């Protein structure tokens, strides 16, 4: 494997780790809110089940999608789903009023097992989000000499696997730091989901250039020009999220 391919795989892996870190922090924050009404011992158990579920569902999603990744209909559904969750999250963050949150908090609180079921359902959604975003980033990487796993090139599978594993490690050990960072710089959360939406656009471009659709030239999704546009916009979103958060923090002070 030559140095160019290694550099491209390394850059995608670093991007995946950063994105997985922000998504894992957001996921950890959601899980913490879901179990906060439980007594201490039950809360710890519910979070443990949540972490175990995150591990199982994330890797089950990876192995399932590795067999379906080359089906353009699956790619199209994945692209639409990423765009939907990005738009939905940003809408709820910016538009939905605080009284909605208050009304939710005043609803009857669930017991231990109903809470665990809700946590596991959330884990499934988080797993799908994470794996689809990772696949969208990795699918246009050049092929490697490694044997295929499912329908995925072995190198691409390992990058996605490593990104998902890092997300779980971050959720387990570094989530508190990332949650604190998101609270101090709330613009980063919006930027993270803008990136998810932009990754959805990347997967949509890859779908439209699928040989069975051919709405875009087959090589366009892997072309240098498209990759340059994609990473330029991605960097601008990340920098904008950081700057926006800094300005908001200063204004609040």
Secondary structure, 3 states (H helix, E strand, C coil): CCHHHHHHHHHHHHHHHHHHHHHHHHHHHHHHHHHCCCCHHHHHHHHHHHHHHHHHHHHHHHHHHHHHCCCHHHHHHHHHHHHHHHHHHHHHHHCCCHHHHHHHHHCCCCCHHHHHHHHHHHHHHHHHHHHHHHHHHHCCCCCCCCCCECCECHHHHHHHHHHHHHHHHHHHHHHHHHHHHHHHCCHHHHHHHHHHHHHHHHHHHHHHCCCCCCCCCCCHHHCHHHHHHHHHHHHHHHHHHHHHHHHHHHHHC
